[in-house]
Every structure is written in C-alpha cells, then in structure tokens.
Amino acid sequence: MAMPDRKLELSEIQRLLIHRLVNENAEISEVVDVVIEQGTRHKASDIHFEAYKDILRIRYRIDGFFRDVLILPAEHHDRIIARLKVMANLNAHEKNQPQDGRISMDVGNKRVDFRISTVPTVTGEKAVVRVFDSTRFVFDLDKLGMYPEIQKRFEQVLLGLQGSIIVAGPTGSGKTTTLYAALQKLAKLKSDCASIITIEDPVEVNFGIFPQMEIRKKLGLTFADCLRAVLRQDPEAIMVGEIRDPETCEIAMRAGLTGHLVLTTVHSGTAAEVITRVLDMGIEPFIVASSITAVIAQRLVRLICPKCKVAYEAPEYMADALEKWFGDSKVRLIKGAGCNRCNHVGYYGRTAISELLVMGDKLRSAIAAKASTNELHKTARAEGMVPLFRDGLRKVRDGYTTMEEVIRALGAEDYLRQEKSFQGESSERSGAK
C-alpha cells in the first residue's frame, strides 16, 4: 500500500496506519511521517503524542480544537517518541529531562518547518510537534479580521512610529500573528526610514526582511538585557515578544517615551485591564499615560465553513437576546452544516474579534487619576473603542461566525461582563428617550 499523496479523512488515517502496522509490519518512521504530513495537510497547529497506561493517543489541534487521529497500543509509544527525537537530533536515550528541537520535511511540493518538544510524565514521555507552515500563516493586517475603520485607526497609530502598542489576550489568541502583521506593514511602508528589530522567545517565523533576536536564558540574555542592547542599535521600531516582568516593562515604556515604537504583548483579558496590569507592575501613571499609544485585546473565533454554510431561524428561547443584541428577534443566523472540507464540524479557519483602545486626553487624565479598570473601560468606549463583545456580534450578524463561538471565545466571565455593560448602555439610551 503506497503512501497517499493527498489529504485523508481523519478516520482514514487510523485505518491506514493500523493496517500497515498489523498486516504489513510498517516501519515506525513511516507512521510518524504520515501523522506529521497529514497534520500539515489538515492545517493543524500542533500534533500531540500522549502516553497513557495502555495506549498512545495522537491528536491534532485544528482551529484551536483537538481531533483524535490515532490510538495505538502502548507498546508503540517508546519507538515513536524515539523516532521524533532522532528526527530533531535530540538524545533518544534521555527520558527524564525536557528536550526540544526542530525539523524540516517536504509535504507535497512545499518545505515545512516543525518544532518538537518532549517532557516526561508519569506514564511516559509526551511529545508535541508544532507546525510552522508558512502557507498557512496570515501576516497581513488586511486579512486578520479587523473592520476597515478599526484597521485604519490602528495603522495611523502604527505608522506614527512612536509610543507603545500592546496586544493582549490569553495564550493562543493570535497576539504574535497580529504583531508580525504590523511589522510586515511597517517593513513595506517605512523601510526607507525605519530600522526594525525583534526580540523573541523563540523566533517562530524567520521573515528575512528585518533582524530577529532570540533570548538566551542560559547565557543570561533575558528580554530586559536584549532590549537594553537593542536600544543602542539605532532602532525606530522594536518588537518585544512579551512583557513578563517589571524590569522589561519599565524599559519598554521608557523607550516608547523617547521616540521609539515598541510593539509587545501582555496576557490580559481586555484593553483596559492591560493598563491596570502595567500600573500594577510599578510603572508610574504619567509614564503609562504618555508611553502607551494603543492597546488591542483580541480573541480567535472559528469561521463558518464557506462550503457548507446555511441560514437558519434562531430558536424561540433566543428571541429576547436577539432583540437586544440585533434589534430584531427574527434575524436569520448562519451556521455550518458540516462537510468533508471542515471535517464535519461546520467551521473552517479562524478570525479575530478585537477591541482597539487608542490613547486620548480623557484616558490619560483617567490614568493619572488612578481610575479603576471599569472606569478606564467606560472612558475608552466614550473615546470610540468598540468592545470585544460588540465586535463579535458584528461578525455574527455579517455571517462570519456564530454566537456560540463568540461566547466560547470570551469565556463566561468576560461574556457576562460585556453583557452587563451592554444592558447598562441600553438602559441609559432608554432613559434618555
């Protein structure tokens, strides 16, 4: 049975590999190659090899969700993990220490890079293969899901080449992708007058159009150390992969005050919470108010599969919510019916929902007065910020995603906070009438 040079259904992968292992005594190297190749074809971001007492479980993470691919007897576990280690030039005999490495392989007619990470667990080593398929990544601001008026406002701040721009959200919310897209825009429009450099942990995509620096903790090169060194390199724009500590935050904020553009990320829920978190790191309010020019908080939601999308009438129990959110209890919604392209889940690909806070005079005054997070949020909305929930609603109305996805992406706490804010606005409008 020849190795298929096409995308298989997930259930086909299980049948094919079990058949080869049982009936054809297939080499473990072939099994690993098929799993990795098919993961790339299915646009998986990660491939997980998980050891349990009696089985080895292999799963793909596709559009943020796990799909089971292969369940094998535990006897195959050690050989498969060893094969991954050999491919990445790791120590195949070391099973008690975490290891990580990189590999490249051809998938179809393209070269794809992968990062392999292993860690010991009580039932055996777990391995994760991260897929870096350059044809799958989108580093274009025009394609990240921002509505034109929001993108235009963001680009105005970006091309000003000064201050700090912070992208916020939980792990896996596309923060680095947004920063990369912003840097691509800068490199395209400002290459004649702007020196761009990045500080990352690790460098995930090597663009080859501006210098990219990787921190080396074992050598004492932290984000703060690298940032200090880079500031002596005559830069206009600096990307700092993540602000993790007060020292790095202080240097980044002060760099934003001295004519540099600093782009970075923070793990935070909303745009207003970013400001509160920076203040909590001990940065003086006047520095925060003067340095930060914009904050983007974002989440990723799955897109409705374009091949199987269908319109449907919302159920009766949603009538009140639809009337409140859309002004029409009979609004027609869109969903995916499920097809081969989307693995029968109704979604294919992802887009961002976001809120863009641009620093204005009222916000600066509120920060100087040490206003609460809630007060900062209200002030940002008064100055034109469209909240995450509202941006999500707009994408539901325009047929990009579903209400279930927006609520899932925001989480119960964020959703309830946004909903409460929505109700407060409605009451204020009603009172005004």
C-alpha positions as CSV (number, residue, x, y, z in Angstrom):
1,M,0.0,0.0,0.0
2,A,1.7,3.2,-1.2
3,M,1.8,6.3,1.0
4,P,-1.1,8.6,-0.1
5,D,-0.1,12.0,-1.6
6,R,-3.3,13.7,-0.5
7,K,-5.3,14.8,2.4
8,L,-7.1,11.9,4.1
9,E,-10.2,11.9,6.3
10,L,-9.2,11.7,9.9
11,S,-10.8,8.2,10.2
12,E,-8.8,7.1,7.2
13,I,-5.5,7.9,8.9
14,Q,-6.4,5.5,11.7
15,R,-7.4,2.7,9.3
16,L,-4.4,3.1,7.1
17,L,-1.8,3.1,9.9
18,I,-3.4,0.3,11.8
19,H,-3.5,-1.8,8.6
20,R,0.2,-1.1,7.9
21,L,1.4,-1.8,11.4
22,V,-0.6,-5.1,11.8
23,N,-0.6,-6.5,8.3
24,E,2.4,-5.0,6.6
25,N,4.9,-4.6,9.6
26,A,5.3,-0.9,8.6
27,E,8.3,0.9,9.9
28,I,7.7,3.4,12.8
29,S,9.4,6.1,10.7
30,E,6.6,5.7,8.1
31,V,3.9,6.0,10.7
32,V,5.5,9.2,12.1
33,D,5.9,10.7,8.7
34,V,2.2,10.0,7.8
35,V,1.0,11.5,11.1
36,I,3.0,14.7,10.6
37,E,2.3,15.0,6.9
38,Q,-1.4,14.6,7.4
39,G,-1.4,17.0,10.3
40,T,0.1,19.6,8.0
41,R,-2.5,18.9,5.3
42,H,-5.3,19.3,7.8
43,K,-3.8,22.7,8.9
44,A,-3.1,21.5,12.4
45,S,-1.2,24.0,14.5
46,D,0.1,21.2,16.9
47,I,0.3,17.4,17.0
48,H,0.1,15.8,20.4
49,F,1.6,12.4,21.2
50,E,0.2,11.5,24.7
51,A,1.2,8.4,26.7
52,Y,-1.4,6.7,28.9
53,K,-1.3,3.4,30.8
54,D,-2.3,1.1,28.0
55,I,-2.4,3.4,24.9
56,L,-0.6,6.1,22.9
57,R,-3.1,8.8,21.9
58,I,-2.3,11.1,18.9
59,R,-4.3,14.2,18.4
60,Y,-4.3,17.2,16.0
61,R,-5.2,20.7,17.2
62,I,-7.2,22.3,14.4
63,D,-8.5,25.8,14.7
64,G,-7.9,25.6,18.4
65,F,-9.8,22.3,19.0
66,F,-8.5,18.8,19.4
67,R,-9.4,16.0,17.0
68,D,-8.4,12.4,17.7
69,V,-6.3,10.9,14.9
70,L,-4.8,7.6,16.1
71,I,-5.0,5.3,19.1
72,L,-2.2,2.8,19.3
73,P,-1.2,0.1,21.9
74,A,1.3,1.5,24.5
75,E,4.0,-0.9,23.1
76,H,4.5,1.5,20.2
77,H,5.0,4.6,22.4
78,D,8.7,4.4,23.0
79,R,9.6,3.8,19.4
80,I,7.5,6.7,18.1
81,I,8.9,9.1,20.7
82,A,12.4,7.9,19.9
83,R,11.8,8.4,16.2
84,L,10.7,12.0,16.8
85,K,13.9,12.6,18.9
86,V,16.1,11.2,16.2
87,M,14.5,13.5,13.6
88,A,15.1,16.5,15.7
89,N,18.7,15.5,16.7
90,L,17.7,15.0,20.3
91,N,19.1,12.5,22.8
92,A,16.8,9.4,22.2
93,H,18.0,7.8,25.4
94,E,17.2,10.8,27.7
95,K,13.7,10.2,29.0
96,N,13.8,12.2,32.3
97,Q,14.5,15.7,31.0
98,P,12.5,18.0,28.7
99,Q,14.0,18.4,25.3
100,D,13.2,20.5,22.2
101,G,14.5,20.7,18.7
102,R,13.5,21.5,15.1
103,I,13.0,19.5,11.9
104,S,12.0,20.3,8.3
105,M,10.3,18.0,5.8
106,D,8.6,18.1,2.4
107,V,4.8,18.0,2.4
108,G,3.5,17.9,-1.1
109,N,5.5,20.5,-3.1
110,K,6.5,22.7,-0.1
111,R,9.1,22.6,2.7
112,V,7.6,22.9,6.2
113,D,9.3,23.5,9.5
114,F,8.3,21.9,12.8
115,R,9.3,22.3,16.4
116,I,9.4,19.2,18.6
117,S,9.1,19.3,22.3
118,T,9.2,16.4,24.8
119,V,8.5,16.2,28.5
120,P,8.5,13.3,31.0
121,T,5.1,12.3,32.5
122,V,4.2,9.5,35.0
123,T,3.0,7.3,32.1
124,G,5.8,8.0,29.7
125,E,7.1,11.0,27.6
126,K,4.7,13.3,25.9
127,A,5.7,14.9,22.6
128,V,4.2,17.9,20.8
129,V,5.1,18.8,17.3
130,R,4.3,22.4,16.4
131,V,3.7,23.0,12.7
132,F,5.2,26.1,11.0
133,D,3.6,26.0,7.6
134,S,4.3,29.4,6.0
135,T,1.5,29.0,3.5
136,R,-1.0,28.7,6.4
137,F,0.1,31.7,8.4
138,V,-1.5,35.1,7.6
139,F,0.7,38.0,8.4
140,D,-1.3,40.7,6.6
141,L,-3.3,43.3,8.5
142,D,-5.9,43.2,5.7
143,K,-6.7,39.6,6.5
144,L,-6.8,39.4,10.3
145,G,-10.4,40.3,10.6
146,M,-10.4,43.9,11.6
147,Y,-13.2,46.0,10.2
148,P,-11.8,48.8,7.9
149,E,-12.5,51.7,10.2
150,I,-10.7,49.9,13.1
151,Q,-7.8,48.9,11.0
152,K,-7.4,52.4,9.6
153,R,-7.2,53.8,13.1
154,F,-4.7,51.2,14.2
155,E,-2.5,51.8,11.1
156,Q,-2.4,55.6,11.9
157,V,-1.0,54.8,15.3
158,L,1.4,52.2,14.0
159,L,2.8,54.4,11.2
160,G,3.4,57.2,13.7
161,L,6.5,55.2,14.8
162,Q,6.4,56.2,18.4
163,G,5.0,55.1,21.7
164,S,4.0,51.6,22.9
165,I,1.4,49.4,21.2
166,I,0.3,46.4,23.3
167,V,-1.6,43.4,22.0
168,A,-3.4,41.5,24.8
169,G,-5.2,38.2,25.1
170,P,-4.8,34.7,26.5
171,T,-2.4,32.1,25.1
172,G,-3.4,31.1,21.6
173,S,-5.4,34.3,20.8
174,G,-3.2,35.3,17.9
175,K,-1.2,38.0,19.6
176,T,2.1,37.2,17.8
177,T,0.4,37.0,14.5
178,T,-1.0,40.5,14.9
179,L,2.5,41.8,15.8
180,Y,4.0,40.1,12.8
181,A,1.4,41.5,10.5
182,A,2.1,45.0,11.9
183,L,5.8,44.6,11.4
184,Q,5.2,43.4,7.8
185,K,3.2,46.6,7.2
186,L,5.9,48.7,8.7
187,A,8.6,47.0,6.6
188,K,6.6,47.6,3.5
189,L,5.7,51.2,4.0
190,K,8.6,52.5,6.2
191,S,11.7,50.5,5.1
192,D,13.4,53.7,3.9
193,C,13.3,55.4,7.2
194,A,12.7,52.8,9.9
195,S,15.1,50.3,11.4
196,I,13.0,47.3,12.7
197,I,14.2,44.6,15.1
198,T,12.5,41.9,17.1
199,I,13.3,40.2,20.5
200,E,11.5,36.9,20.7
201,D,11.4,33.7,22.8
202,P,11.7,31.8,20.5
203,V,11.8,33.2,16.9
204,E,8.8,31.4,15.5
205,V,9.0,32.6,11.9
206,N,12.1,34.0,10.2
207,F,11.0,36.6,7.8
208,G,14.4,37.6,6.4
209,I,13.3,41.2,6.0
210,F,14.4,42.6,9.4
211,P,16.7,41.4,12.1
212,Q,15.2,39.0,14.7
213,M,16.9,38.3,18.0
214,E,16.3,35.3,20.3
215,I,16.7,35.5,24.0
216,R,19.1,33.0,25.6
217,K,18.3,32.5,29.3
218,K,21.2,30.1,29.7
219,L,23.6,32.8,28.6
220,G,21.9,35.4,30.7
221,L,20.2,37.1,27.8
222,T,16.7,38.0,29.0
223,F,14.1,40.2,27.4
224,A,15.4,43.1,29.5
225,D,19.0,42.5,28.6
226,C,18.3,42.2,24.9
227,L,16.1,45.3,25.0
228,R,18.8,47.4,26.6
229,A,21.3,46.3,23.9
230,V,18.9,46.8,21.1
231,L,18.2,50.4,22.2
232,R,21.8,51.1,21.3
233,Q,21.3,49.8,17.8
234,D,19.6,53.0,16.4
235,P,16.1,51.4,16.1
236,E,12.8,53.0,15.2
237,A,10.6,50.0,15.8
238,I,11.2,47.2,18.3
239,M,9.0,44.2,18.9
240,V,9.4,42.6,22.3
241,G,7.7,39.2,22.2
242,E,6.2,39.5,25.7
243,I,6.3,41.7,28.8
244,R,6.7,39.3,31.7
245,D,8.4,41.3,34.4
246,P,8.5,44.9,35.8
247,E,12.1,45.4,34.6
248,T,11.2,44.7,30.9
249,C,8.0,46.7,31.3
250,E,9.9,49.8,32.6
251,I,12.4,49.7,29.8
252,A,9.8,49.2,27.1
253,M,7.6,52.1,28.5
254,R,10.5,54.5,28.7
255,A,11.6,53.5,25.2
256,G,8.1,54.5,24.0
257,L,8.7,57.9,25.5
258,T,11.9,58.6,23.7
259,G,10.9,58.4,20.1
260,H,10.8,54.6,19.6
261,L,7.9,52.5,18.6
262,V,7.6,49.4,20.9
263,L,5.3,46.6,20.0
264,T,4.7,43.9,22.6
265,T,2.2,41.5,24.2
266,V,0.6,41.1,27.6
267,H,-1.5,38.2,28.9
268,S,-4.7,40.1,29.8
269,G,-8.4,40.0,29.2
270,T,-9.4,43.4,28.0
271,A,-7.7,46.5,26.7
272,A,-8.5,48.4,30.0
273,E,-7.1,45.6,32.1
274,V,-3.7,45.9,30.2
275,I,-3.3,49.5,31.6
276,T,-4.2,48.3,35.1
277,R,-1.7,45.5,34.8
278,V,1.1,47.8,33.7
279,L,0.4,50.1,36.6
280,D,0.4,47.1,38.9
281,M,4.0,46.4,37.8
282,G,5.0,49.6,39.5
283,I,5.2,51.9,36.4
284,E,4.4,55.5,37.2
285,P,0.9,56.6,35.9
286,F,2.4,59.6,33.9
287,I,4.8,57.2,32.1
288,V,1.9,54.8,31.2
289,A,-0.3,57.6,30.0
290,S,2.4,59.1,27.9
291,S,4.0,56.0,26.5
292,I,1.1,53.8,25.5
293,T,-0.5,54.9,22.3
294,A,-2.8,51.9,21.6
295,V,-3.9,48.6,23.1
296,I,-5.6,45.8,21.2
297,A,-7.3,43.0,23.1
298,Q,-8.3,40.0,20.9
299,R,-9.6,36.5,20.8
300,L,-9.8,34.0,18.0
301,V,-13.2,32.6,16.8
302,R,-13.7,29.9,14.2
303,L,-15.1,30.9,10.8
304,I,-18.2,29.2,9.5
305,C,-17.2,26.8,6.7
306,P,-17.9,28.6,3.4
307,K,-18.6,25.3,1.6
308,C,-21.4,24.1,3.9
309,K,-22.8,27.3,5.5
310,V,-26.6,27.5,5.7
311,A,-29.1,30.1,7.1
312,Y,-31.4,29.1,9.9
313,E,-34.1,30.6,12.1
314,A,-33.0,31.1,15.6
315,P,-34.9,29.2,18.3
316,E,-37.6,30.9,20.3
317,Y,-35.6,30.9,23.5
318,M,-33.1,33.3,21.8
319,A,-35.7,35.8,20.8
320,D,-35.1,38.2,23.7
321,A,-31.4,38.1,23.3
322,L,-31.5,38.6,19.6
323,E,-33.9,41.6,20.0
324,K,-31.5,43.2,22.5
325,W,-28.3,42.4,20.5
326,F,-29.5,43.0,16.9
327,G,-32.8,44.9,17.3
328,D,-34.6,42.1,15.6
329,S,-35.8,38.8,17.2
330,K,-36.3,37.2,13.8
331,V,-32.8,37.8,12.5
332,R,-31.5,34.9,10.3
333,L,-28.3,33.4,11.5
334,I,-25.7,31.4,9.7
335,K,-24.1,28.1,10.7
336,G,-22.0,25.3,9.1
337,A,-23.9,22.1,8.3
338,G,-20.7,20.1,8.2
339,C,-18.8,18.7,5.2
340,N,-15.6,16.9,4.2
341,R,-13.6,20.2,3.9
342,C,-14.3,21.1,7.6
343,N,-14.1,17.6,8.9
344,H,-17.9,17.8,9.6
345,V,-17.6,20.4,12.3
346,G,-19.1,23.3,10.4
347,Y,-16.1,25.6,10.9
348,Y,-13.0,26.2,8.7
349,G,-10.3,28.6,9.7
350,R,-10.3,31.4,12.3
351,T,-10.5,35.1,12.5
352,A,-10.0,37.7,15.3
353,I,-12.5,39.6,17.3
354,S,-10.9,42.6,18.9
355,E,-11.2,45.9,20.7
356,L,-8.9,48.8,19.9
357,L,-8.1,51.3,22.7
358,V,-6.4,54.4,21.3
359,M,-5.0,56.7,24.0
360,G,-6.8,60.1,24.2
361,D,-6.8,63.0,26.5
362,K,-9.6,61.7,28.7
363,L,-7.9,58.3,29.1
364,R,-4.6,60.0,30.0
365,S,-6.4,62.0,32.7
366,A,-8.2,58.9,34.0
367,I,-4.9,57.0,34.2
368,A,-3.2,60.0,36.0
369,A,-6.1,59.9,38.5
370,K,-5.6,56.2,39.0
371,A,-9.1,55.3,37.8
372,S,-10.4,51.7,38.2
373,T,-10.4,49.3,35.3
374,N,-14.1,49.7,34.9
375,E,-13.8,53.5,34.6
376,L,-10.9,53.1,32.1
377,H,-13.1,50.8,30.0
378,K,-16.0,53.3,30.0
379,T,-13.7,56.2,29.1
380,A,-12.2,54.1,26.2
381,R,-15.7,53.4,24.9
382,A,-16.6,57.1,25.1
383,E,-13.5,57.8,23.0
384,G,-14.5,55.3,20.3
385,M,-13.4,51.8,21.4
386,V,-15.7,49.1,20.2
387,P,-15.7,46.3,22.8
388,L,-14.9,42.7,22.1
389,F,-18.5,41.6,22.5
390,R,-19.8,44.2,20.1
391,D,-17.1,43.2,17.5
392,G,-18.1,39.6,17.9
393,L,-21.8,40.4,17.4
394,R,-21.0,42.3,14.2
395,K,-19.2,39.2,12.9
396,V,-22.2,37.1,13.8
397,R,-24.5,39.5,12.0
398,D,-22.3,39.5,8.9
399,G,-22.2,35.7,8.8
400,Y,-18.5,35.1,9.6
401,T,-19.0,33.2,12.9
402,T,-21.7,32.0,15.3
403,M,-23.0,33.3,18.6
404,E,-21.8,30.2,20.3
405,E,-18.2,30.9,19.1
406,V,-18.2,34.4,20.4
407,I,-19.4,33.3,23.9
408,R,-16.9,30.4,23.9
409,A,-14.0,32.7,22.9
410,L,-14.9,35.4,25.5
411,G,-15.5,32.9,28.3
412,A,-18.3,33.1,30.8
413,E,-16.8,35.8,32.9
414,D,-15.9,38.1,30.0
415,Y,-19.2,37.4,28.3
416,L,-21.2,38.3,31.4
417,R,-19.2,41.5,31.9
418,Q,-19.7,42.6,28.3
419,E,-23.4,41.6,28.6
420,K,-23.8,43.7,31.8
421,S,-22.2,46.6,30.1
422,F,-24.5,46.2,27.1
423,Q,-27.6,46.2,29.3
424,G,-26.3,49.4,31.1
425,E,-25.9,51.1,27.8
426,S,-29.4,50.1,26.7
427,S,-30.9,51.5,30.0
428,E,-29.1,54.8,29.5
429,R,-30.4,55.1,26.0
430,S,-33.9,54.3,27.1
431,G,-33.7,56.8,29.9
432,A,-32.5,59.5,27.5
433,K,-35.5,59.0,25.4
